[in-house]
Amino acid sequence: MAKVQIKGKILDISDTIQIGMIEKRMLCVKEIEGNYPQEYEIDFLNGKGDVLDRFNIGDVVIVDSEIRGHRWAKNGKSGYIVSLNGWRCEKIAESAPKFKGQSAQSYPITAPPTQQSKTDIDDLPF
């Protein structure tokens, strides 16, 4: 199996889903390096999804995974399915802190300007 290491920022972490006998949890990561950053969905299967509990959206991580693929055929059509199966995830930077009810950079709220009379407008120097 081919091994792949992806360095990126976490976009999403799914809840655990059960598909037959397989327990699956997905991690979406966007590369943070290169001219054309890519987004990847990486599957963590059968208990390995618990590794994702300590991560948050926005964390920068390195994910070790392997490429898996197989051929499928149905109703006279066929194709190939390729997936990334994660087996390790390591945090290399924290996500930005979240502020409850305000953005990271807040500005004072001011009342809208009141209607000015013609004499106020005539006081302008130009």
C-alpha positions as CSV (number, residue, x, y, z in Angstrom):
1,M,0.0,0.0,0.0
2,A,1.1,3.5,-0.8
3,K,1.6,5.8,2.2
4,V,0.7,9.5,2.1
5,Q,1.4,12.3,4.5
6,I,-0.8,15.4,4.3
7,K,-0.1,18.7,6.1
8,G,-3.2,20.9,6.2
9,K,-5.9,22.8,8.1
10,I,-8.9,20.9,9.4
11,L,-12.1,22.0,7.6
12,D,-14.5,19.4,9.1
13,I,-14.7,16.4,11.4
14,S,-17.7,14.1,11.0
15,D,-19.5,12.1,13.6
16,T,-19.0,8.4,13.7
17,I,-21.2,6.5,11.3
18,Q,-21.9,2.7,11.1
19,I,-21.9,1.1,7.7
20,G,-22.6,-2.6,8.2
21,M,-19.7,-3.9,10.3
22,I,-17.5,-0.9,9.6
23,E,-17.3,2.1,11.9
24,K,-16.3,5.2,9.9
25,R,-15.3,8.8,10.8
26,M,-14.2,11.4,8.2
27,L,-11.7,14.2,8.5
28,C,-11.6,17.0,5.8
29,V,-8.3,18.7,5.5
30,K,-7.1,21.5,3.1
31,E,-3.4,21.6,2.2
32,I,-1.7,24.8,3.4
33,E,1.3,24.7,1.1
34,G,1.8,24.7,-2.6
35,N,0.4,26.8,-5.5
36,Y,-2.8,24.8,-5.8
37,P,-3.9,23.6,-2.3
38,Q,-6.2,20.6,-2.4
39,E,-8.9,19.4,-0.1
40,Y,-9.0,15.8,1.0
41,E,-11.5,13.6,2.8
42,I,-9.7,11.1,4.9
43,D,-11.5,8.1,6.4
44,F,-10.6,6.8,9.9
45,L,-12.0,3.3,10.3
46,N,-12.9,0.9,13.1
47,G,-11.9,2.7,16.2
48,K,-9.2,4.9,14.7
49,G,-11.8,7.7,14.6
50,D,-11.4,8.2,18.3
51,V,-8.0,9.9,17.5
52,L,-10.0,12.8,16.1
53,D,-11.7,13.7,19.4
54,R,-8.8,15.9,20.5
55,F,-8.8,18.1,17.4
56,N,-10.8,21.2,16.4
57,I,-11.8,22.8,13.1
58,G,-9.0,25.1,12.1
59,D,-6.2,23.1,13.7
60,V,-3.1,22.6,11.5
61,V,-2.2,18.9,11.4
62,I,-0.1,16.3,9.7
63,V,-2.2,13.2,8.8
64,D,-0.5,9.9,7.9
65,S,-2.7,7.8,5.7
66,E,-2.6,5.1,3.0
67,I,-4.2,4.9,-0.4
68,R,-6.7,2.1,-0.9
69,G,-8.6,1.2,-4.0
70,H,-10.6,-1.4,-5.7
71,R,-12.6,-2.1,-8.8
72,W,-16.4,-2.2,-8.8
73,A,-18.9,-3.5,-11.4
74,K,-22.6,-3.1,-11.5
75,N,-25.3,-3.3,-14.2
76,G,-22.7,-3.6,-17.0
77,K,-20.7,-0.6,-15.8
78,S,-17.4,-0.6,-13.9
79,G,-15.0,1.8,-12.4
80,Y,-12.5,2.2,-9.6
81,I,-12.8,3.6,-6.1
82,V,-9.8,5.2,-4.4
83,S,-9.8,6.4,-0.8
84,L,-7.5,7.7,1.9
85,N,-7.5,5.8,5.1
86,G,-6.0,7.7,8.0
87,W,-4.1,6.0,10.8
88,R,-2.4,8.9,12.6
89,C,-3.1,12.6,13.1
90,E,-0.7,15.0,14.8
91,K,-1.4,18.6,15.7
92,I,1.3,21.1,14.7
93,A,-0.6,24.4,15.3
94,E,-3.7,25.4,17.3
95,S,-6.8,26.9,15.7
96,A,-7.5,30.6,16.3
97,P,-9.3,31.3,19.5
98,K,-13.1,31.8,19.2
99,F,-14.8,34.6,20.9
100,K,-18.4,34.2,22.1
101,G,-20.6,36.7,20.4
102,Q,-17.9,38.9,18.9
103,S,-15.2,38.7,16.2
104,A,-11.5,38.6,16.9
105,Q,-11.3,42.3,16.0
106,S,-14.2,44.2,17.3
107,Y,-15.3,47.8,16.5
108,P,-17.4,50.1,18.5
109,I,-21.0,50.3,17.4
110,T,-22.1,53.8,16.6
111,A,-25.5,55.3,16.0
112,P,-26.3,56.0,12.3
113,P,-25.7,59.6,11.3
114,T,-28.5,62.0,12.0
115,Q,-30.0,64.1,9.3
116,Q,-28.2,67.4,9.0
117,S,-29.7,70.8,8.3
118,K,-28.7,72.9,5.3
119,T,-26.7,75.3,7.6
120,D,-24.5,72.4,8.9
121,I,-23.7,71.4,5.3
122,D,-22.8,75.0,4.3
123,D,-20.1,75.0,7.1
124,L,-17.9,72.7,5.1
125,P,-14.6,74.3,3.9
126,F,-15.0,73.2,0.3
